[in-house]
Amino acid sequence: MADTGKRELYRRWFQDSDGETLTDQQLLEALLGVCHVKNAGELAKRLMAHYSTVWNVLTSKLSELTSIQGVGEKSAILINAVGNIYIRAEARQESQSAVTCPERAAELLIPRFRDMDAEAVRAIYLDGFLLPLSVELICTGSAISAKLDIFPLLCKAADTECADIIIAHNHPTSDPAPSDTDLAVTSVLRRRLNSIGIRLLDHIIVSKETYVSLAAEGYLDTVDPSGSYITTALREES
């Protein structure tokens, strides 16, 4: 199909449903096609085969994208720019919504662990009203373990001037039940953070679409009887 015919096809795709009924691959093809990237359909198919999800495509580094056959610098910059726009928009939205309970924390965290084959550790840095200041990848490991380096976590905490931290890691090959090591790390991290005036609000363990909150399970005294997190202000008043 000629370029003009392709662009007309993309126009009809979006006229029919504003893009809501399109597959991830079709959305990626339309993005590349309307920006005059050659062989947009084949390139979108190749990218989805390599990265599995459109999220992984959009959040890939330029050097990774240009290593894929058919992805030139122009295409890589376009994909990277769209990915950065999306990430920044999500970050702004997240910063305006307080993490009031383990369920809300899981909503932020589960998508960030999706499609990961190795264990990783992430942290949500929160102010005294439980508003997210930053969500960071701390480290990655193997399919069965990830060693938490506490030092960069503490440095970032100092930089953000946060009041609370939620730590999270995934179990990609098993259920999210905490191991003895998970509980021991939680205890050590809680003490280290307390020593610099920061509270460990929760440790969440993610496995695919499920999770376990150690705060909700009673390992941390940071939730009230309703299951909501206790804010720093309320904690200081009590």
trRosetta pair geometry for C-beta under 8 A, 3 or more apart (Angstrom, degrees):
i j d omega theta_ij theta_ji phi_ij phi_ji
1 5 4.4 -119 -179 94 100 127
1 6 5.2 128 111 -60 116 82
1 9 7.3 29 150 -20 159 138
2 5 4.7 94 58 9 77 105
2 6 7.0 -140 98 -7 40 88
3 6 5.6 -56 -150 35 33 114
3 7 6.4 30 156 -18 67 104
3 36 7.3 28 -157 -127 135 73
4 7 6.0 -55 -149 36 30 108
4 8 6.5 32 151 -19 63 106
5 8 5.6 -55 -150 35 33 113
5 9 6.5 38 150 -23 65 102
6 9 5.5 -52 -154 31 34 115
6 10 6.6 33 151 -17 66 101
6 33 5.4 -126 145 -163 119 131
6 40 7.1 132 170 39 144 123
6 41 7.8 -126 -135 -33 126 109
7 10 5.6 -48 -149 35 37 111
7 11 6.4 43 149 -24 64 103
7 33 6.5 -173 -86 145 63 105
7 34 6.2 106 -127 -104 91 67
8 11 5.5 -50 -150 32 34 116
8 12 6.6 33 152 -18 64 103
9 12 5.9 -56 -152 36 32 109
9 13 6.5 41 149 -27 64 102
10 13 5.4 -46 -151 26 36 119
10 14 6.8 21 157 -8 65 105
10 29 7.8 -150 -94 114 108 86
10 30 4.3 139 -138 -132 113 93
10 33 5.5 -180 -53 89 144 131
10 34 5.7 -142 115 -58 160 100
11 14 6.4 -67 -156 42 29 100
11 15 6.1 30 151 -22 67 111
12 15 5.4 -53 -138 37 34 114
12 16 6.2 38 162 -26 67 105
13 16 6.4 -65 -161 28 21 110
13 17 7.7 -53 169 40 54 90
13 19 6.8 51 134 -97 95 62
13 22 5.8 52 178 -80 118 123
13 26 6.7 -165 -150 164 148 121
13 30 6.2 -122 73 -88 149 138
14 17 7.5 -99 -146 61 28 56
14 18 6.1 29 -168 -131 71 25
14 19 5.1 -2 -113 -51 80 85
14 30 7.3 128 -45 -166 108 154
16 21 7.2 -63 110 40 109 128
17 20 4.7 -111 151 46 105 86
17 21 4.3 32 90 6 171 105
17 22 7.4 173 75 -24 121 78
19 22 5.1 -46 -161 14 62 123
19 27 6.2 78 -167 -106 112 99
19 30 7.5 -137 -115 64 110 162
22 26 4.0 -128 -170 91 102 124
22 27 5.0 129 113 -56 128 80
22 30 7.1 -31 -160 -9 163 137
23 26 4.7 97 51 6 77 102
23 27 7.1 -139 94 -4 41 86
24 27 5.7 -55 -150 36 32 112
24 28 6.4 30 153 -17 65 107
24 48 6.6 135 105 -113 107 125
24 53 6.8 -72 -178 -160 169 55
24 54 3.9 -146 -167 -30 116 123
25 28 5.7 -55 -149 38 32 111
25 29 6.3 35 152 -21 65 106
25 44 5.2 118 -169 144 74 110
25 45 6.3 47 -158 -88 128 56
25 48 4.8 -45 -94 -37 98 160
25 54 7.7 -145 -62 -70 40 106
26 29 5.5 -51 -144 36 33 113
26 30 6.3 35 156 -20 65 104
26 44 7.7 99 -85 146 17 155
27 30 5.8 -53 -148 35 30 111
27 31 6.5 34 153 -21 63 105
27 54 6.6 15 75 -119 119 158
28 31 5.7 -50 -149 33 32 115
28 32 6.5 25 156 -11 65 107
28 44 4.2 147 103 -137 105 107
28 47 6.4 -138 163 75 151 134
28 48 6.8 173 38 -53 155 105
28 54 5.8 -154 -56 -120 115 108
28 57 6.4 8 -114 101 138 165
29 32 6.0 -61 -149 42 30 105
29 33 5.7 28 156 -22 67 115
29 40 5.0 110 -161 137 69 99
29 41 5.0 34 -137 -99 129 54
29 43 7.8 139 -110 67 70 80
29 44 3.8 -86 -69 -8 76 161
29 45 7.9 31 -75 -33 113 71
30 33 5.6 -57 -136 39 28 112
30 34 6.1 20 170 -14 66 107
30 40 7.8 111 -63 150 13 141
31 34 6.8 -60 -145 35 19 99
31 35 6.8 0 159 0 56 115
31 78 7.2 156 151 148 102 117
31 79 7.8 98 123 -95 135 69
31 82 6.6 -6 -159 -67 143 168
32 35 6.2 -78 -157 48 28 102
32 37 4.0 -67 -179 53 88 137
32 40 3.9 166 100 -137 108 101
32 43 5.9 -149 169 82 169 127
32 44 6.1 -155 19 -59 136 98
32 75 6.4 18 -129 -133 107 103
32 78 7.2 123 -106 103 63 145
33 36 7.8 48 178 -66 34 20
33 37 6.6 -80 -76 51 28 84
33 40 3.7 -139 -69 47 78 171
33 41 7.5 36 -70 -44 120 69
35 78 5.6 136 123 -131 169 151
37 40 5.1 102 83 -87 96 90
37 43 6.5 -82 137 48 123 159
37 74 7.0 -179 -100 109 92 110
37 75 5.1 84 -127 -94 135 102
37 78 7.2 -123 -56 37 129 159
38 43 8.0 103 91 -28 54 132
39 42 4.5 -33 170 42 104 114
39 43 5.5 110 108 -26 85 97
39 70 6.6 -85 86 -157 128 130
40 43 5.7 -62 -143 42 28 111
40 44 6.1 31 159 -22 67 107
41 44 5.9 -54 -146 34 26 109
41 45 6.5 26 155 -17 61 107
42 45 5.6 -55 -150 37 32 113
42 46 6.3 33 153 -20 66 106
42 70 7.0 -117 111 -152 103 169
43 46 5.6 -52 -146 36 32 112
43 47 6.3 32 155 -19 65 106
43 70 5.0 -147 -104 129 95 129
43 71 6.7 128 -156 -75 113 73
43 75 6.9 -95 175 -147 151 155
44 47 5.8 -54 -146 37 30 111
44 48 6.4 26 157 -15 64 108
45 48 6.1 -59 -147 39 27 107
45 49 6.3 29 155 -20 63 108
46 49 5.8 -55 -148 35 29 112
46 50 6.4 23 156 -16 64 110
46 68 6.4 141 134 172 114 116
46 69 6.6 -101 -174 69 152 88
46 70 6.2 97 53 46 161 134
47 50 5.9 -61 -148 39 30 107
47 51 5.9 -11 169 14 69 115
47 57 5.0 62 161 -118 118 127
47 68 6.4 69 -94 159 72 165
47 71 7.3 95 -80 -71 106 126
47 79 8.0 -155 -139 -112 154 152
48 51 6.5 -69 -125 55 26 85
48 52 7.1 63 -177 -120 58 5
48 53 7.8 53 -141 -84 76 7
48 54 7.1 -20 -102 -71 94 69
48 57 7.1 -40 -80 -53 55 134
50 68 5.8 -121 -1 -113 172 124
51 54 7.9 95 101 -94 124 19
51 56 3.9 -176 175 103 107 116
51 57 4.7 155 70 -65 160 71
51 60 6.7 -96 -105 -51 138 131
52 56 6.0 49 56 26 82 149
52 115 5.7 166 94 -142 138 133
53 56 4.7 99 63 4 84 100
53 57 7.2 -143 101 -5 49 84
53 114 7.5 39 -20 121 169 113
53 115 5.7 -124 0 -53 130 158
54 57 5.2 -48 -151 33 42 117
54 58 6.2 36 155 -16 71 106
55 58 6.1 -60 -145 40 27 104
55 59 6.1 3 164 0 65 116
55 111 7.5 -143 -134 177 164 102
55 114 7.5 55 69 81 153 120
55 115 7.7 160 72 21 117 142
56 59 6.3 -69 -137 49 25 96
56 60 6.5 48 158 -52 62 97
56 115 6.3 -91 -56 108 126 155
57 60 6.1 -46 -159 -2 27 116
57 65 8.0 81 -163 -106 68 104
57 79 6.3 -89 153 -165 91 129
57 83 7.7 -152 109 -77 60 123
58 79 6.2 -138 -113 179 52 83
58 80 7.9 147 -168 -105 52 27
58 82 5.9 -87 -136 99 108 94
58 83 3.3 162 166 -93 80 97
58 86 6.2 15 153 35 146 143
59 83 5.1 178 -73 -167 44 131
59 87 6.9 103 -103 -65 98 126
60 64 4.6 -115 179 85 108 127
60 65 5.2 129 107 -58 123 90
60 79 7.3 -1 54 127 100 127
60 80 7.5 -92 79 -88 66 82
60 83 7.5 -160 30 -67 55 170
61 64 4.7 92 59 6 81 104
61 65 7.1 -152 93 -7 41 87
61 80 7.6 35 -154 -108 27 120
62 65 5.7 -58 -147 37 32 110
62 66 6.2 22 162 -13 68 110
62 73 7.8 30 -170 -138 113 70
62 76 4.9 91 -144 153 75 125
62 77 7.0 24 -116 -77 116 58
62 80 5.6 -20 -73 -60 83 152
63 66 6.3 -58 -143 40 27 105
63 67 6.8 34 154 -28 59 106
64 67 5.9 -58 -159 24 32 115
64 68 7.7 35 147 -25 61 96
65 68 6.1 -52 -170 17 42 111
65 71 5.1 -123 160 151 79 148
65 75 7.3 -152 156 108 121 89
65 76 3.9 146 101 -123 130 99
65 79 6.0 170 -129 68 152 139
65 80 6.9 -124 -4 -51 154 99
66 71 5.6 -137 -108 107 36 100
66 72 7.1 29 -126 -157 89 20
66 73 6.4 15 -101 -82 127 57
66 76 4.9 -32 -58 -60 85 154
67 71 7.8 0 49 62 32 121
68 71 4.4 50 73 7 97 128
70 75 7.9 2 133 34 70 167
71 75 4.9 -123 -150 88 68 130
71 76 5.6 88 161 -61 106 90
71 79 8.0 -31 -149 3 121 142
72 75 5.3 96 52 13 67 100
72 76 6.9 -128 103 -5 34 95
73 76 5.6 -59 -145 40 31 113
73 77 6.2 31 158 -21 67 106
74 77 6.1 -56 -149 34 25 108
74 78 6.5 26 153 -19 61 108
75 78 5.7 -56 -151 35 32 114
75 79 6.3 27 156 -15 67 107
76 79 5.9 -55 -146 39 30 108
76 80 6.1 27 156 -17 65 112
77 80 5.7 -58 -143 41 28 111
77 81 6.1 32 157 -24 65 107
78 81 5.9 -56 -148 33 25 111
78 82 6.6 21 157 -14 62 106
79 82 6.0 -58 -151 38 29 108
79 83 6.3 30 152 -19 64 110
80 83 5.6 -57 -148 38 31 115
80 84 6.3 30 155 -19 66 106
81 84 5.8 -56 -148 36 30 109
81 85 6.5 34 152 -21 64 104
82 85 5.7 -51 -150 33 33 114
82 86 6.5 32 153 -18 65 106
83 86 5.8 -58 -151 36 31 111
83 87 6.3 28 155 -18 67 108
84 87 5.7 -52 -141 38 33 111
84 88 6.1 29 160 -16 66 108
85 88 6.1 -61 -148 39 25 107
85 89 6.3 25 156 -19 63 110
86 89 5.8 -57 -147 36 28 110
86 90 6.4 26 156 -17 64 107
87 90 5.8 -57 -150 38 29 110
87 91 6.3 31 152 -22 65 107
88 91 5.5 -50 -144 34 33 114
88 92 6.5 34 155 -19 64 102
89 92 5.9 -53 -151 34 31 110
89 93 6.5 29 152 -16 63 107
90 93 5.7 -58 -149 39 33 110
90 94 6.1 34 154 -21 68 108
91 94 5.7 -53 -144 37 30 112
91 95 6.3 32 157 -24 64 106
91 135 7.6 -146 -116 26 88 103
92 95 5.9 -54 -148 31 29 112
92 96 7.0 21 155 -15 60 108
93 96 6.1 -67 -160 35 32 107
93 97 6.8 9 154 -5 67 115
94 97 6.1 -76 -149 43 34 100
94 108 6.3 90 -136 -117 125 116
94 132 5.1 -29 142 55 101 144
94 135 7.1 -38 137 -17 159 127
95 131 6.2 52 -173 171 58 101
95 132 5.5 -106 -100 75 53 86
95 133 7.3 67 -124 -105 99 25
96 131 7.5 -1 -116 -144 15 113
97 104 7.5 -149 141 -164 107 125
97 131 7.7 136 74 -128 24 75
97 132 7.8 8 69 10 68 106
98 104 7.6 26 109 143 56 162
98 129 6.2 -86 -108 138 124 83
98 130 4.3 67 -167 95 99 99
98 131 5.3 -60 -96 -76 71 62
99 104 4.9 179 -144 110 58 117
99 105 5.1 67 -167 -75 120 78
99 108 6.9 -51 -102 -5 116 142
99 124 6.4 80 -43 140 167 150
99 126 6.1 -99 39 -99 121 134
99 130 5.0 -129 57 171 69 100
99 131 7.7 150 5 -107 78 17
99 132 6.2 81 -26 -55 114 91
99 166 6.8 -99 135 -16 156 146
99 229 7.0 31 116 14 78 150
100 104 5.5 75 41 9 68 153
100 130 6.0 111 -82 116 51 153
100 228 5.4 -30 160 -150 89 102
100 229 6.0 -159 -175 33 35 97
101 104 5.2 99 55 7 71 100
101 105 7.3 -132 102 -3 40 89
101 223 7.6 68 -134 -127 72 111
101 227 5.8 44 -143 129 120 86
101 228 4.9 -69 -81 -116 96 58
101 229 6.0 -160 -89 -12 37 82
102 105 5.4 -55 -147 38 38 114
102 106 6.2 41 155 -23 70 103
102 202 6.1 168 -100 -138 89 158
102 204 6.7 155 -152 -95 94 115
102 211 7.8 -166 165 109 106 123
102 213 3.6 -37 -138 -81 145 163
102 215 6.1 -174 -70 66 115 110
102 216 4.8 -59 -10 -39 158 123
102 223 7.4 -28 -27 -87 104 137
102 227 7.3 -80 20 174 101 94
102 229 7.7 132 -41 -53 60 95
103 106 5.7 -53 -150 34 31 113
103 107 6.7 39 150 -25 62 100
104 107 5.6 -46 -154 26 36 117
104 108 7.1 31 151 -14 63 101
105 108 5.9 -59 -160 36 36 108
105 109 6.1 16 153 -10 70 118
105 124 6.5 -142 -139 20 95 155
105 166 5.3 -132 -140 -175 136 166
105 168 7.6 178 158 -66 110 130
105 202 6.2 167 38 69 178 148
105 204 5.8 -176 123 -42 123 152
105 213 7.3 106 65 -105 130 120
106 109 5.7 -68 -137 46 32 103
106 110 5.5 36 172 -32 75 107
106 204 6.2 -161 -83 -163 77 147
106 206 7.3 151 -139 -97 85 100
106 211 4.7 -166 -122 38 122 156
106 213 7.4 -91 -52 -61 110 107
107 110 6.8 -36 -122 22 18 107
108 111 7.8 -84 176 34 24 97
108 112 7.4 4 146 -8 61 121
108 124 6.4 68 105 -89 147 137
108 132 7.2 160 -127 -74 160 151
108 135 6.4 -145 164 -100 121 148
109 112 5.7 -72 -159 39 42 112
109 113 6.5 22 156 -10 78 109
109 122 6.4 167 -135 79 98 136
109 124 7.3 -92 -69 -40 102 118
109 135 7.9 -157 -89 -152 68 127
109 166 8.0 -111 -58 123 133 125
109 168 4.8 -83 -145 161 147 175
109 204 6.0 130 54 94 167 141
109 206 5.9 -150 128 -61 112 139
109 211 7.4 91 84 -104 122 151
110 113 6.2 -69 -152 41 33 101
110 114 6.6 53 151 -49 67 95
110 206 5.7 178 -104 -141 65 130
110 209 6.6 56 -166 -134 137 46
110 211 6.6 -109 -78 -46 103 126
111 114 5.4 -33 -149 -1 39 123
112 122 6.0 62 117 -75 140 169
112 135 7.1 -139 -70 151 161 130
112 137 7.8 -157 173 -76 121 92
113 116 5.3 -81 -169 22 59 129
113 120 6.7 -170 -116 55 86 111
113 122 7.5 -125 -63 -2 94 133
113 168 7.8 -113 -48 137 130 118
113 170 4.2 152 -156 -71 138 138
113 172 7.8 -151 171 -79 104 88
113 206 4.7 131 44 100 162 145
114 208 7.9 63 -115 -146 71 46
116 119 8.0 106 133 -96 121 14
116 120 5.9 -72 -179 1 156 123
116 170 6.1 106 77 63 128 160
116 172 5.9 -120 100 -85 78 130
117 143 6.1 -40 154 -102 78 94
117 172 5.8 140 -154 158 27 160
118 140 5.4 64 108 179 127 102
118 141 5.9 -172 170 78 106 49
118 142 5.8 -101 -140 -170 100 14
118 143 5.6 -78 -107 -75 57 47
118 146 7.2 105 153 -74 89 109
118 172 6.8 20 5 5 4 149
119 140 7.2 151 91 -160 50 57
119 141 4.6 -14 71 57 98 107
119 142 6.6 14 24 68 98 43
119 143 7.0 103 -17 -172 82 13
119 144 6.9 -43 -21 101 124 9
119 145 5.8 -102 36 140 150 8
119 146 3.7 -142 112 -24 107 108
119 169 5.9 28 -175 177 98 109
119 170 5.8 -167 -132 71 61 76
119 171 7.1 7 -102 -98 102 37
119 172 6.5 -138 -69 1 59 101
120 137 6.4 -36 175 -149 124 98
120 138 7.8 143 172 53 76 72
120 139 6.9 -171 -151 97 64 45
120 140 4.4 -23 -103 -105 91 74
120 141 7.1 -175 -81 15 42 73
120 146 5.8 159 -95 -101 18 164
120 169 6.5 -171 88 -140 39 76
120 170 6.1 23 42 23 75 107
121 137 7.7 110 81 -167 52 55
121 138 4.3 -49 101 63 99 116
121 139 5.1 19 40 49 107 80
121 140 7.8 -154 17 -76 67 35
121 141 8.0 54 -16 -14 93 105
121 146 5.4 -173 -29 121 93 132
121 148 5.2 115 -88 -100 170 91
121 167 6.8 -15 -169 -171 100 95
121 168 7.2 153 -156 83 53 47
121 169 4.6 -28 -98 -88 68 102
122 135 6.6 15 174 178 116 84
122 136 6.5 169 -156 88 71 45
122 137 5.5 -41 -101 -103 85 48
122 138 6.2 178 -103 1 24 88
122 167 7.7 153 85 -160 46 49
122 168 5.0 -19 65 66 90 99
122 169 7.3 158 18 -84 67 49
123 135 7.4 -176 91 -149 45 48
123 136 5.3 -10 57 58 88 93
123 138 5.6 67 -10 -47 105 119
123 153 6.0 126 -42 -134 159 100
123 156 7.3 133 77 88 139 140
123 165 5.6 -18 -168 -167 113 106
123 166 6.8 154 -158 80 58 52
123 167 5.3 -23 -103 -105 86 61
123 168 7.2 172 -85 21 36 76
124 132 5.6 -68 -168 -120 102 103
124 134 7.7 175 -152 90 44 48
124 135 5.2 -13 -103 -104 73 81
124 165 7.0 152 77 -159 54 53
124 166 4.3 4 49 52 105 105
124 168 7.4 45 -9 -6 94 115
125 132 7.0 90 71 -160 55 63
125 133 4.5 -60 105 62 100 105
125 134 4.6 16 41 52 117 87
125 135 7.6 -153 18 -74 73 36
125 136 7.1 33 -14 1 108 110
125 156 6.7 -128 -62 135 142 103
125 157 6.4 -172 -119 -108 117 61
125 160 4.5 53 149 92 151 167
125 162 4.1 -121 -175 -72 94 152
125 164 7.9 150 -161 86 43 51
125 165 5.9 -18 -105 -105 58 81
126 130 5.2 -9 -175 -138 135 41
126 131 6.4 139 -154 64 78 33
126 132 5.9 -48 -97 -97 73 43
126 133 6.4 176 -104 1 17 90
126 162 5.8 85 57 -161 37 112
126 163 6.4 -64 102 58 77 82
126 164 4.4 -22 67 69 112 95
126 165 7.0 -176 19 -82 86 30
126 166 7.0 58 -18 -8 121 94
126 201 6.7 9 35 -14 140 153
127 130 7.3 -78 67 -5 62 13
127 131 5.0 -6 37 55 108 90
127 133 5.8 109 -43 -52 85 108
127 162 6.4 -108 -81 -136 43 62
127 163 5.6 59 -175 8 34 108
127 164 7.9 -2 79 27 9 85
128 163 4.1 95 -76 -27 65 165
128 164 7.7 121 -103 -9 37 97
128 231 6.6 72 163 175 64 98
128 232 4.0 -90 -143 56 81 129
128 233 5.7 88 160 -41 112 85
129 231 6.1 3 -126 -145 39 133
129 232 7.8 -76 -50 34 33 97
129 233 7.2 17 -84 -9 67 121
130 164 6.9 -12 -99 49 66 141
130 201 7.9 123 -114 -130 95 159
130 229 6.0 133 -105 87 142 134
130 231 5.7 -100 -24 -107 106 90
132 135 6.2 -9 -169 -47 133 91
133 160 4.5 121 121 -171 143 123
133 161 7.9 -170 -133 63 166 66
133 162 5.5 -141 27 -89 143 99
134 156 7.2 -119 88 174 145 115
134 160 5.5 -122 11 -99 122 140
134 162 8.0 -102 31 -65 94 127
136 156 5.9 -77 17 -170 170 164
137 140 7.3 -3 177 -47 116 91
138 148 6.8 18 121 -139 138 80
138 149 7.2 -171 162 54 101 80
138 152 6.4 155 -152 91 82 114
138 153 5.6 9 -128 -77 132 95
138 167 8.0 -12 -8 -139 152 91
139 146 5.9 157 105 177 98 107
139 147 7.0 -58 119 77 151 59
139 148 6.6 171 38 -118 130 43
139 149 5.8 109 -51 17 146 98
139 152 7.8 127 -50 53 99 135
140 146 6.2 -81 -168 -125 26 122
141 145 5.2 -88 140 108 147 56
141 146 3.0 -162 1 -100 124 62
141 147 6.1 123 -95 6 128 63
142 145 5.6 22 50 50 97 71
142 146 7.3 -170 28 -70 52 62
143 172 6.2 -94 -155 70 71 120
143 173 5.6 52 164 -24 101 132
144 173 6.5 -45 -86 43 74 132
146 169 5.9 -164 57 -149 128 131
148 153 7.3 6 179 -27 101 141
148 167 7.8 25 -128 -166 146 136
148 169 7.7 -102 -69 -61 110 138
148 185 5.9 102 29 -160 137 133
148 189 7.3 -33 125 -73 151 126
149 152 5.8 48 105 16 108 100
149 153 7.3 161 98 -10 61 95
150 153 5.4 -68 -158 43 44 118
150 154 6.0 41 152 -22 79 107
150 188 7.7 -105 -71 127 145 108
150 189 6.4 -164 -113 -107 115 83
150 192 5.8 1 -177 117 145 170
151 154 5.9 -59 -149 36 29 108
151 155 6.4 30 155 -20 65 106
152 155 5.4 -51 -143 36 37 115
152 156 6.3 37 158 -18 68 103
153 156 6.1 -57 -151 37 27 107
153 157 6.4 32 149 -23 62 107
153 165 7.5 86 177 -165 106 158
153 167 7.6 9 -144 -101 144 112
153 189 7.7 -29 108 -140 156 113
154 157 5.4 -51 -148 33 34 117
154 158 6.5 35 154 -19 65 102
154 192 6.9 -88 -78 148 125 116
154 193 7.6 -153 -101 -94 88 67
154 196 6.7 108 -152 14 107 159
155 158 5.8 -56 -155 35 31 110
155 159 6.5 32 149 -20 65 106
156 159 5.4 -53 -147 36 36 115
156 160 6.2 24 159 -11 69 108
157 160 6.3 -62 -144 42 27 101
157 162 5.5 -86 -150 42 71 111
157 165 6.1 -53 -103 -64 117 132
157 193 7.2 -140 -139 -127 171 95
157 196 7.2 108 108 98 131 137
157 198 5.5 -28 180 -77 136 172
158 161 7.3 21 -177 -72 33 51
158 196 7.3 -67 -77 167 95 144
162 165 6.3 90 113 -66 143 80
162 198 6.3 55 93 -131 88 121
163 198 6.7 175 -177 -130 24 71
163 199 6.8 5 149 25 69 98
163 232 4.4 -63 161 -49 139 159
164 198 6.8 162 -98 -172 24 79
164 199 4.8 -27 -109 70 80 95
164 200 7.7 121 -160 -125 73 8
164 201 4.2 53 179 -46 121 120
164 229 8.0 107 169 173 166 138
164 232 6.2 -150 -40 -55 107 108
165 193 6.3 -128 32 -127 125 148
165 198 6.1 42 -9 157 106 121
165 199 7.4 177 24 88 69 49
165 200 5.9 -36 70 -113 92 55
165 201 6.3 177 71 11 33 91
166 200 8.0 108 -101 -169 33 60
166 201 5.0 -51 -73 70 77 109
166 202 4.6 3 -129 57 94 93
166 203 7.6 -180 -166 -81 62 30
166 204 6.5 19 173 -3 108 109
167 186 7.7 -170 64 -109 132 75
167 189 6.4 -4 -20 142 160 162
167 200 6.7 -25 -1 -148 109 103
167 202 7.5 -160 38 96 60 54
167 203 5.0 -11 72 -112 97 77
167 204 7.5 175 92 25 47 67
168 203 7.1 164 -85 -164 43 49
168 204 4.3 -16 -108 67 98 93
168 205 7.2 -177 -154 -78 67 28
168 206 6.2 40 178 -17 112 109
169 182 7.7 -145 55 -119 123 104
169 205 6.3 -13 69 -117 71 69
169 206 7.3 -153 108 26 28 85
170 205 7.3 131 -115 -168 25 59
170 206 4.5 -42 -104 74 79 95
170 207 6.6 137 -164 -82 75 47
171 174 4.7 -68 163 66 119 83
171 175 6.7 3 99 91 144 20
171 176 5.4 178 29 -100 125 51
171 205 6.1 31 -15 174 107 105
171 206 7.2 177 21 82 68 44
171 207 4.5 -26 67 -85 95 104
172 207 7.3 -177 -91 -131 19 69
174 177 7.9 -75 139 38 107 86
174 207 6.6 -85 94 -120 47 137
175 207 5.5 -180 -154 67 31 173
175 210 7.5 -26 -152 86 77 134
176 205 4.3 151 -170 113 92 99
176 206 6.2 -44 -108 -152 127 5
176 207 4.0 -144 -54 -2 87 111
176 210 5.7 -148 0 110 129 94
176 211 5.5 -165 -157 -139 172 31
176 212 4.4 173 123 -2 111 98
177 205 7.6 -67 62 95 7 148
177 212 6.3 91 -98 -32 32 159
178 182 4.0 -132 -159 88 89 137
178 183 5.5 98 145 -52 128 85
178 186 7.9 -17 -152 -18 143 137
178 203 7.8 71 -104 109 131 119
178 205 5.8 179 -80 -18 75 152
178 212 6.3 -129 -34 100 86 141
178 214 6.3 61 -60 -88 150 105
178 217 7.8 -160 2 61 128 164
178 219 7.7 1 29 -40 169 160
179 182 4.7 109 49 0 70 100
179 183 7.3 -136 95 -1 42 84
180 183 5.8 -55 -152 37 34 110
180 184 6.3 35 151 -20 67 107
181 184 5.6 -55 -145 37 32 111
181 185 6.2 32 157 -19 67 105
182 185 6.0 -55 -148 36 27 109
182 186 6.4 32 152 -23 62 107
182 203 7.1 158 175 141 95 137
182 205 6.4 -1 -148 -77 151 134
182 214 7.8 -164 144 -73 109 133
183 186 5.6 -52 -150 32 32 116
183 187 6.6 34 152 -20 64 103
183 214 7.6 162 -105 -130 70 134
183 219 6.6 -124 -129 -141 92 142
184 187 5.8 -54 -153 33 33 112
184 188 6.5 28 153 -15 66 106
185 188 5.8 -56 -146 39 33 109
185 189 6.0 29 158 -17 68 111
185 203 7.9 140 96 -137 95 152
186 189 6.0 -59 -142 41 26 108
186 190 6.2 31 157 -25 63 108
186 200 7.2 155 -165 148 74 152
186 203 4.6 -97 -107 -13 113 160
186 214 5.9 -104 -124 141 159 172
186 219 6.4 27 124 142 155 133
186 220 7.4 -112 173 -58 123 108
187 190 5.8 -53 -148 31 27 114
187 191 6.7 23 156 -15 61 105
188 191 6.0 -60 -156 36 31 108
188 192 6.3 26 152 -17 67 109
189 192 5.7 -55 -144 38 33 111
189 193 6.1 29 159 -16 68 108
189 200 5.7 103 117 -91 97 145
189 203 7.7 115 65 -81 139 124
190 193 6.1 -60 -147 40 25 106
190 194 6.2 29 155 -22 63 109
190 200 4.3 -97 -102 27 72 139
190 220 7.1 -167 -101 -111 136 106
191 194 5.7 -55 -146 35 30 114
191 195 6.6 36 154 -28 62 103
192 195 5.8 -52 -158 24 31 116
192 196 7.5 2 154 3 61 102
193 196 6.4 -73 -158 46 37 92
193 198 4.4 -84 -176 85 94 94
193 199 6.6 112 128 -130 123 6
193 200 5.1 130 47 -46 150 87
194 197 7.5 49 -169 -72 34 17
194 198 7.3 -111 -73 64 26 51
194 199 7.2 46 -88 -101 72 51
194 200 7.7 -60 -42 -2 82 92
199 222 6.9 141 159 -106 123 124
199 232 6.7 -178 14 -97 135 94
199 235 7.3 47 -68 87 161 175
200 203 7.0 4 169 -47 117 90
200 220 6.5 -116 105 -125 95 141
200 222 7.7 -123 102 -46 58 148
201 215 6.8 -19 151 -71 58 148
201 220 7.4 111 164 138 23 150
201 222 5.1 166 -154 174 54 157
201 229 5.9 16 -170 -144 115 132
202 213 5.6 -33 -163 -159 126 96
202 214 6.4 153 -165 54 67 80
202 215 4.0 -68 -108 -14 90 126
202 216 7.9 30 -132 -15 120 77
202 220 6.4 -160 -103 55 47 150
202 222 6.4 -132 -61 78 73 141
202 229 7.3 -86 -37 -98 117 118
203 213 7.8 138 75 -158 45 49
203 214 4.3 11 60 21 93 133
203 215 7.5 139 26 -28 58 80
203 219 7.5 -51 42 90 111 132
203 220 7.2 134 8 -28 88 135
204 211 5.5 4 -178 180 101 126
204 212 7.1 167 -153 82 56 45
204 213 5.3 -20 -103 -101 84 68
204 214 7.3 -133 -74 5 37 80
205 211 6.3 157 81 -158 48 70
205 212 4.8 -3 54 53 101 94
205 214 7.5 77 -11 -40 98 93
206 210 7.6 153 -156 88 52 44
206 211 4.8 -24 -102 -101 61 98
207 210 5.4 -17 69 69 86 90
207 211 7.0 163 22 -87 65 45
212 216 7.8 -142 -177 61 57 110
212 217 6.5 19 178 -39 99 133
213 216 3.8 67 83 12 115 109
213 217 6.4 169 90 -10 59 86
214 217 5.4 -57 -141 44 35 111
214 219 4.0 -50 176 53 96 129
214 220 5.8 74 116 -5 94 104
215 218 8.0 72 174 -46 27 15
215 219 7.0 -80 -75 59 27 77
215 220 4.4 -48 -100 63 72 112
215 222 4.8 -60 -135 61 123 104
215 223 5.0 118 153 -26 104 111
215 229 7.2 8 151 -100 158 85
216 223 6.1 52 -89 -16 53 166
216 227 6.4 28 -121 -145 99 91
220 223 7.7 86 92 -5 86 86
222 229 5.8 -10 147 -142 94 80
222 230 5.8 -138 -169 34 52 94
223 227 5.8 -10 179 -151 128 31
223 228 6.4 150 -152 75 80 26
223 229 5.9 -55 -98 -94 68 42
223 230 6.7 -173 -111 -16 15 84
224 227 7.4 -50 70 16 64 18
224 228 5.5 -8 38 61 103 81
224 229 7.9 55 -1 134 83 6
224 230 5.5 115 -47 -70 91 91
230 234 5.3 -119 -172 85 86 121
230 235 5.3 104 132 -65 115 92
231 234 4.9 91 59 11 82 100
231 235 6.8 -142 97 -8 41 90
232 235 5.5 -56 -146 36 32 116
232 236 6.3 30 157 -20 67 106
233 236 6.0 -58 -151 34 28 108
233 237 6.7 25 153 -18 62 108
234 237 5.7 -57 -149 35 35 111
234 238 6.5 34 156 -25 67 106
235 238 6.1 -58 -152 29 29 110
